[in-house]
Amino acid sequence: MRVSVPNIPDAVLRTAAEHQVKVSAAFAVDRLCRFLARGDAAVLTGAGVSVDSGIRAYRGDKGSYLNPNYKPIFYHELMDPSAKGVAFRLRSYLGYQPIREAQPNPTHFALAALQYSSVAPHIITQNVDGLHHKAIRDVWDDAKRAKGILELHGTLHSVKCSHGHQTDRAAFQDMLGAANPGWKAYLEELERTNSRPRTNPDGDVVLPEGTRYDQFVVPECPSCLLEDRRNSTQKPEVIFFGESISAEVRDRSFDLVDAHQKLLVIGTTLATFSAFRLVKHAVQRRKPVMVLNVGPTRAHELAGIETVEIPAGTVLPEVVKQVLGSTAERDPVIAKMLESGVVKTPPDDYDDAVPRPTGL
């Protein structure tokens, strides 16, 4: 089975590098305010939005993978009871804790303020970390968040077996820990010493070379056992490479673009086709599109798109203040949002020092 990893074409990388223009914060704020002035915008976000929350992006500011040896797990490998699938489930078990504990940063809260004020009521996100939900959950209930936030590639916070039974991720983590006491102790030691492995946006981690995975046990799906079926093929509800987005999610993503006058794209290279096609769709419908990102994106392939190259967190809170005017101060919900957010940018280096598992 041949499945390719999404990349930005070399020609686009070269063109983007030749035409790269650094802008001042004041210029970026002005352009974004003009773009959002009349509201009615849909927002498309990517991994770059969560970097200030301590979750590293796949690609750096040159558009290439930060890890040159990056080899993602593919859907067919994950669903096959193979060594690769077991290895991923172990790494995902270790990598989920930092994702679960991550908190929204100022960009998440600025976008939540735009949602709450109906300037940009809908977010389509490629991220699976749930941070857009966390940023607005104090004022929007589950139903309203489900309507306002479309998780294009799924979520890490839920697990589904190959027969469709759903399990809360926290419960699944407890099941994995009970089945693997040695690895549970190792995870607790990593947390105690604050020496966690590098976590990718999909919850996968990098472990030292030579780590053994053959003793890791993936428990049976409890719902399948109740149906007299043994089934340990369970995975996070994330769309993996080679897996198709459901027709429902695909159609809704296009509908959200169609429902708004313009599209604001933040923190993504648009390397995945599921995101890039939404931008192409907006352009074909003659909708204004603006990209806020650091580094090249596939938007450089398309004519008529304005790109502002600056970190979103440095300008977006000020943009919200100017777009909303006095409401940003008078409305206590928005005022609190614009004062909120962690900034926990991960280091630029790829490798983290992680103790080698012993006896596992």
VMD Tcl script that draws the C-alpha trace (Angstrom):
set ca {
  {0.00 0.00 0.00}
  {1.54 3.28 -1.07}
  {0.69 6.32 1.06}
  {2.63 9.57 0.82}
  {3.39 11.96 3.66}
  {2.07 15.49 2.94}
  {4.77 17.97 1.97}
  {5.06 21.43 0.52}
  {6.33 21.19 -3.08}
  {9.98 22.26 -3.50}
  {9.01 24.86 -6.09}
  {6.68 26.50 -3.56}
  {9.40 26.48 -0.89}
  {11.83 28.17 -3.29}
  {9.32 30.78 -4.41}
  {8.28 31.53 -0.84}
  {11.90 31.96 0.25}
  {12.57 34.37 -2.61}
  {9.54 36.51 -1.80}
  {9.65 36.29 1.98}
  {8.86 39.65 3.59}
  {9.12 40.22 7.33}
  {6.58 42.70 8.61}
  {6.30 44.76 11.77}
  {3.72 44.01 14.43}
  {2.01 47.34 13.73}
  {1.68 46.52 10.01}
  {0.35 43.02 10.77}
  {-2.22 44.35 13.23}
  {-3.43 46.91 10.70}
  {-3.81 44.34 7.91}
  {-5.63 41.87 10.13}
  {-7.96 44.55 11.51}
  {-8.88 45.62 8.00}
  {-9.53 42.00 7.04}
  {-11.74 41.33 10.07}
  {-13.41 44.76 10.22}
  {-16.83 43.62 8.99}
  {-16.70 40.22 10.66}
  {-18.34 37.14 9.16}
  {-15.06 35.22 8.91}
  {-14.37 31.51 9.18}
  {-11.03 30.54 10.73}
  {-8.80 27.62 9.76}
  {-6.02 26.75 12.24}
  {-3.04 24.41 12.35}
  {-0.27 23.19 14.62}
  {1.45 26.58 14.76}
  {-1.40 27.90 16.91}
  {-0.52 25.47 19.73}
  {3.24 26.02 19.80}
  {3.00 28.63 22.59}
  {1.13 26.02 24.64}
  {4.26 23.84 24.59}
  {3.19 21.54 21.73}
  {5.76 21.53 18.97}
  {4.74 21.87 15.34}
  {5.73 19.36 12.69}
  {7.46 21.95 10.52}
  {9.75 24.89 11.21}
  {9.81 28.37 9.73}
  {11.42 27.08 6.52}
  {8.49 24.76 5.85}
  {10.45 21.51 6.32}
  {10.00 18.91 9.04}
  {11.79 19.79 12.30}
  {12.73 16.13 12.56}
  {14.40 15.17 9.26}
  {13.87 11.48 10.10}
  {10.15 11.93 10.79}
  {8.24 8.77 9.91}
  {4.57 8.92 10.88}
  {2.48 5.86 11.60}
  {0.07 5.03 8.80}
  {-3.53 3.98 9.28}
  {-3.07 0.52 7.80}
  {-0.10 -0.10 10.12}
  {-2.05 1.09 13.13}
  {-5.08 -1.11 12.47}
  {-2.95 -4.18 11.80}
  {-1.91 -6.02 15.01}
  {1.72 -5.50 14.07}
  {4.79 -4.40 16.00}
  {4.45 -0.87 14.57}
  {0.91 -0.56 15.84}
  {1.86 -1.72 19.34}
  {4.87 0.60 19.37}
  {2.69 3.59 18.50}
  {0.18 2.76 21.24}
  {2.99 2.67 23.80}
  {4.44 5.98 22.60}
  {0.96 7.49 22.52}
  {0.36 6.27 26.10}
  {3.47 8.17 27.20}
  {2.72 11.21 25.02}
  {-0.87 11.85 25.99}
  {-0.16 13.36 29.41}
  {1.55 16.54 28.08}
  {-1.30 17.03 25.60}
  {-3.94 16.55 28.29}
  {-2.21 19.05 30.60}
  {-1.54 21.65 27.90}
  {-3.38 24.94 28.35}
  {-4.62 27.48 25.76}
  {-2.25 30.30 24.86}
  {-3.12 33.92 23.96}
  {-3.88 32.97 20.34}
  {-6.49 30.41 21.44}
  {-8.13 32.96 23.73}
  {-8.04 35.72 21.10}
  {-9.81 33.40 18.65}
  {-12.27 32.42 21.38}
  {-13.04 36.14 21.84}
  {-13.67 36.47 18.10}
  {-15.99 33.47 18.30}
  {-17.84 34.73 21.36}
  {-18.35 38.14 19.75}
  {-19.53 36.54 16.46}
  {-16.78 38.20 14.41}
  {-15.47 34.72 13.54}
  {-18.04 32.30 14.98}
  {-16.64 29.11 13.45}
  {-13.20 27.54 13.73}
  {-12.06 24.65 11.56}
  {-8.96 23.19 13.18}
  {-6.47 20.59 12.06}
  {-5.30 20.28 15.67}
  {-6.28 17.29 17.78}
  {-5.27 18.76 21.15}
  {-8.66 20.20 22.15}
  {-7.22 23.60 23.10}
  {-9.80 25.60 21.16}
  {-12.43 23.89 23.29}
  {-10.58 24.68 26.51}
  {-10.33 28.36 25.57}
  {-14.10 28.85 25.38}
  {-15.57 26.10 27.55}
  {-16.28 28.49 30.45}
  {-18.90 30.31 28.36}
  {-19.98 27.76 25.74}
  {-21.47 24.38 26.63}
  {-20.64 21.12 24.84}
  {-23.34 21.55 22.20}
  {-22.33 25.09 21.30}
  {-18.64 24.14 21.13}
  {-19.45 21.19 18.89}
  {-21.27 23.59 16.57}
  {-18.59 26.31 16.64}
  {-15.44 24.15 16.45}
  {-14.92 21.56 13.73}
  {-12.02 19.21 14.46}
  {-11.03 18.31 10.93}
  {-8.61 15.56 11.94}
  {-10.37 14.33 15.08}
  {-9.34 14.45 18.71}
  {-6.82 12.77 21.01}
  {-9.25 12.90 23.92}
  {-11.34 9.92 22.80}
  {-10.54 6.37 21.68}
  {-12.50 4.12 19.35}
  {-12.11 0.42 18.64}
  {-12.30 -1.20 15.21}
  {-15.98 -2.04 15.85}
  {-16.91 1.54 16.64}
  {-17.08 1.47 20.45}
  {-15.94 4.72 22.05}
  {-13.91 5.03 25.25}
  {-12.94 8.19 27.10}
  {-9.19 8.73 26.72}
  {-8.58 9.11 30.45}
  {-10.27 5.75 31.07}
  {-8.22 4.17 28.27}
  {-5.02 5.54 29.81}
  {-5.99 3.91 33.10}
  {-6.61 0.61 31.29}
  {-3.18 0.77 29.64}
  {-1.51 1.59 32.96}
  {-3.21 -1.34 34.72}
  {-2.15 -3.73 31.94}
  {1.44 -2.41 31.92}
  {2.56 -1.62 35.49}
  {6.21 -1.28 34.47}
  {5.43 1.34 31.85}
  {3.06 3.08 34.26}
  {5.91 3.37 36.75}
  {8.17 4.73 33.99}
  {5.55 7.35 33.05}
  {5.19 8.38 36.68}
  {8.97 8.74 36.94}
  {9.07 10.94 33.82}
  {6.42 13.17 35.35}
  {8.15 13.27 38.74}
  {11.48 14.30 37.21}
  {9.90 16.55 34.54}
  {11.88 14.74 31.84}
  {9.15 13.93 29.39}
  {10.00 12.87 25.83}
  {9.39 15.15 22.89}
  {5.69 15.10 21.99}
  {4.43 15.60 18.45}
  {1.07 17.29 17.75}
  {-0.52 13.85 17.25}
  {0.49 12.69 20.74}
  {3.31 10.47 19.50}
  {6.67 10.74 21.28}
  {10.30 10.08 20.55}
  {11.88 7.41 22.76}
  {15.56 6.46 22.99}
  {16.89 4.14 20.31}
  {16.73 0.52 21.39}
  {13.53 0.88 23.40}
  {11.66 -2.44 23.50}
  {7.97 -2.49 22.69}
  {7.28 -6.22 22.59}
  {6.11 -6.49 26.20}
  {3.54 -3.70 25.96}
  {-0.02 -5.00 26.32}
  {-3.00 -3.33 24.66}
  {-6.13 -4.30 26.62}
  {-9.32 -5.64 25.08}
  {-12.14 -3.24 24.28}
  {-14.56 -3.59 27.25}
  {-17.64 -3.09 25.06}
  {-16.50 -5.80 22.67}
  {-16.00 -8.19 25.62}
  {-19.61 -7.58 26.62}
  {-20.55 -8.72 23.11}
  {-18.44 -11.90 23.50}
  {-15.80 -10.53 21.14}
  {-12.08 -10.16 21.80}
  {-10.68 -7.01 20.21}
  {-7.65 -4.98 21.25}
  {-7.53 -2.83 18.10}
  {-8.24 0.58 19.58}
  {-6.91 3.96 18.50}
  {-7.31 7.65 19.30}
  {-10.12 9.26 17.30}
  {-7.54 10.98 15.10}
  {-7.32 10.84 11.31}
  {-3.98 9.17 10.57}
  {-2.01 9.27 7.32}
  {-3.80 7.12 4.77}
  {-7.13 7.38 6.58}
  {-10.02 9.30 5.04}
  {-11.92 12.09 6.72}
  {-15.57 11.16 7.06}
  {-17.96 12.53 4.44}
  {-19.85 14.32 7.22}
  {-16.77 16.22 8.42}
  {-15.59 16.92 4.88}
  {-18.96 18.30 3.82}
  {-19.32 20.39 6.96}
  {-15.88 21.94 6.45}
  {-16.89 23.13 2.98}
  {-20.25 24.32 4.29}
  {-18.54 26.46 6.95}
  {-16.31 28.10 4.34}
  {-19.38 28.74 2.16}
  {-21.33 30.19 5.09}
  {-18.90 33.07 5.68}
  {-17.67 35.96 3.59}
  {-13.96 35.38 4.18}
  {-11.42 32.86 5.48}
  {-8.61 33.57 7.94}
  {-5.89 30.89 8.01}
  {-3.59 30.77 11.05}
  {-0.55 28.68 11.97}
  {-0.51 26.11 9.18}
  {1.57 25.33 6.12}
  {-1.53 23.81 4.48}
  {0.54 20.75 3.55}
  {-2.39 18.40 4.18}
  {-4.87 18.31 1.33}
  {-7.89 18.36 3.65}
  {-6.91 21.89 4.71}
  {-5.45 23.12 1.41}
  {-8.59 22.23 -0.52}
  {-10.65 24.49 1.77}
  {-8.43 27.43 0.88}
  {-8.66 26.55 -2.82}
  {-12.43 26.34 -2.44}
  {-12.59 29.79 -0.85}
  {-10.47 31.25 -3.65}
  {-12.65 29.61 -6.29}
  {-15.70 31.15 -4.61}
  {-13.93 34.53 -4.78}
  {-13.81 34.92 -1.03}
  {-11.02 37.00 0.55}
  {-8.38 34.78 2.18}
  {-5.62 35.91 4.55}
  {-2.86 33.66 5.89}
  {-1.15 34.43 9.21}
  {1.84 32.13 9.55}
  {5.60 32.01 9.99}
  {7.29 30.38 7.01}
  {6.11 29.18 3.59}
  {2.69 27.65 2.99}
  {0.95 26.03 0.05}
  {-1.10 29.20 -0.20}
  {1.85 30.53 -2.22}
  {0.55 28.30 -5.05}
  {-2.65 30.33 -5.23}
  {-3.18 33.84 -6.57}
  {-4.96 36.55 -4.66}
  {-4.12 35.46 -1.11}
  {-2.53 37.93 1.29}
  {0.08 36.43 3.64}
  {1.19 38.08 6.86}
  {4.32 36.46 8.18}
  {4.52 36.97 11.93}
  {3.75 34.77 14.98}
  {0.02 34.94 15.70}
  {0.48 35.30 19.44}
  {2.39 38.55 19.07}
  {-0.44 40.36 17.27}
  {-3.80 38.61 17.57}
  {-4.81 39.85 21.06}
  {-4.22 43.44 19.93}
  {-6.18 42.78 16.74}
  {-9.15 41.63 18.81}
  {-8.97 44.75 20.98}
  {-8.99 47.03 17.97}
  {-11.68 45.13 16.06}
  {-14.02 44.99 19.06}
  {-13.24 48.51 20.30}
  {-14.76 49.41 23.67}
  {-16.54 46.03 23.85}
  {-13.19 44.40 24.53}
  {-13.04 46.30 27.83}
  {-16.72 46.50 28.73}
  {-17.57 42.84 28.23}
  {-16.07 40.95 31.21}
  {-15.95 37.65 29.31}
  {-13.91 39.11 26.45}
  {-11.74 41.17 28.82}
  {-10.87 38.01 30.76}
  {-10.09 36.09 27.57}
  {-7.70 38.79 26.40}
  {-5.84 38.61 29.70}
  {-5.56 34.82 29.59}
  {-3.19 32.31 28.07}
  {0.07 30.56 28.81}
  {3.24 31.10 26.82}
  {5.34 27.97 27.08}
  {7.20 27.85 23.79}
  {9.16 24.59 23.40}
  {12.89 24.71 22.65}
  {14.02 24.73 19.03}
  {16.24 21.66 19.33}
  {14.73 18.39 18.24}
  {15.97 15.92 20.84}
  {15.03 15.99 24.51}
  {17.08 14.17 27.10}
  {14.90 11.25 28.24}
  {16.00 8.46 30.57}
  {16.13 5.05 28.91}
  {13.49 2.60 30.15}
  {15.17 -0.09 32.20}
  {13.89 -3.63 32.51}
  {11.15 -3.04 29.95}
}
mol new
graphics top color blue
foreach p $ca { graphics top sphere $p radius 0.5 }
foreach p [lrange $ca 0 end-1] q [lrange $ca 1 end] { graphics top cylinder $p $q radius 0.2 }
display resetview
